[in-house]
Amino acid sequence: MSALEAEVSRRVVVTGAAGKLGRAVVAHLRTVGVDVLAVDRDGGRDPRAVAGEFLQVDLTDYGQVLEAFTGGADEHAGGVGAVVHLAAVPAPGLLPNAVTFANNSAATYNVFAAARAAGIKRVVWASSETVLGLPFDTPPPYAPVDEEYPPRPESTYSLNKALEEEMARHFCRWDPELVMVGLRFSNVMDVEDYAGFPAFQADPRLRRWNLWGYIDARDGAQAVERALAHDRPGADVFIIANADTVMSRSSADLMADVYPDVEIRGELGEHETLLSIDKARRVLGYEPRHSWRDHVYPAG
Ligand SMILES: NC(=O)c1ccc[n+]([C@@H]2O[C@H](COP(=O)([O-])OP(=O)(O)OC[C@H]3O[C@@H](n4cnc5c(N)ncnc54)[C@H](O)[C@@H]3O)[C@@H](O)[C@H]2O)c1
């Protein structure tokens, strides 16, 4: 058994476990045999939300996070090998900016710091596609966008995600053994959401804000599993999207129509994602298995 397998075969804490992505991640990790302690500030009384072992934790309280990570909570003993941190106010504009910032920054600092204090060497966390410059009122520097240009946060939510990526780099500088993987998820979709996709088709400007990207929650969960297996010390970030766009028009056509002055790099497949997943494919071995096209006949 490798050092990694030994760590991940111990308990994995998943924060934000009652959320949209968290539910898919917890279900997937449990299916592949990972011992998951699901953590959220909500959902403790709803067995449909998070089946299995669950601990209600407010991540803005450092003491609660440390207790969860060190197996100190009654009935939840056991050494934690890795943390998957998904909890957050998940978008701009849901709550006043300062509330979003206070919650998300405190939660993430506490998770990173408590992992360090508990000697946990693997942290996977949810960054966001927003750091790429969403909603692209300023056009992207080129397309498909990738991880090769500095974050361009355009909202308080995104500013915090960018700061988290920077924070992870410093935690890794402090501990050369630490592996931290930031997953810049695209817009998370459950299968039920695909029924709404035909409504996107008439106006290409409706979904230009994230270059027509999306991530199936099941593929997001698969990416988390891949990220947990990453064993290169240091902090790294990966765009996690599906292989195609939400549109039935071709990707080249969409760009020519909506962003005619943006340079297209490389050959674009017909519906190829404009949020490049090449790095995730290459380094993590991530390969999306799902598409909305398997669920809804594309309009147009
Ligand atoms: N939904 C998207 O389209 C999207 C896109 C990119 C990135 N993300 C990121 O992915 C992650 C998961 O998003 P989601 O869509 O599942 O969101 P969600 O709102 O469905 O789930 C987030 C969960 O975090 C919990 N949470 C928030 N603050 C907490 C705190 N202080 N203590 C404990 N729990 C807390 C909430 O109770 C909720 O269950 C977030 O970090 C989000 O920023 C989401």
The ligand as a Gaussian input file, in Angstrom:
#p B3LYP/6-31G(d) Opt

LIG

0 1
 N      -22.633000      25.356000      -7.621000
 C      -21.764000      25.759000      -8.526000
 O      -22.138000      25.976000      -9.701000
 C      -20.317000      25.947000      -8.154000
 C      -19.402000      26.319000      -9.172000
 C      -18.053000      26.460000      -8.850000
 C      -17.635000      26.225000      -7.557000
 N      -18.546000      25.878000      -6.587000
 C      -18.060000      25.636000      -5.246000
 O      -18.307000      24.276000      -4.933000
 C      -18.593000      24.146000      -3.547000
 C      -19.922000      23.421000      -3.351000
 O      -20.947000      24.167000      -3.958000
 P      -22.456000      23.668000      -3.989000
 O      -23.031000      24.059000      -5.271000
 O      -22.531000      22.253000      -3.549000
 O      -23.085000      24.616000      -2.875000
 P      -24.275000      24.309000      -1.830000
 O      -24.758000      25.623000      -1.309000
 O      -25.266000      23.371000      -2.415000
 O      -23.492000      23.557000      -0.672000
 C      -22.593000      24.227000       0.167000
 C      -22.737000      23.653000       1.555000
 O      -21.783000      24.318000       2.399000
 C      -22.393000      24.455000       3.677000
 N      -21.725000      25.532000       4.407000
 C      -21.607000      26.832000       4.030000
 N      -20.976000      27.519000       4.996000
 C      -20.697000      26.639000       6.000000
 C      -20.083000      26.769000       7.268000
 N      -19.636000      27.949000       7.713000
 N      -19.960000      25.661000       8.027000
 C      -20.423000      24.463000       7.597000
 N      -21.045000      24.279000       6.417000
 C      -21.177000      25.376000       5.629000
 C      -23.862000      24.743000       3.395000
 O      -24.682000      24.420000       4.512000
 C      -24.138000      23.872000       2.167000
 O      -24.696000      22.610000       2.515000
 C      -18.537000      25.557000      -2.975000
 O      -17.264000      25.790000      -2.437000
 C      -18.768000      26.435000      -4.181000
 O      -18.202000      27.716000      -3.988000
 C      -19.863000      25.709000      -6.875000

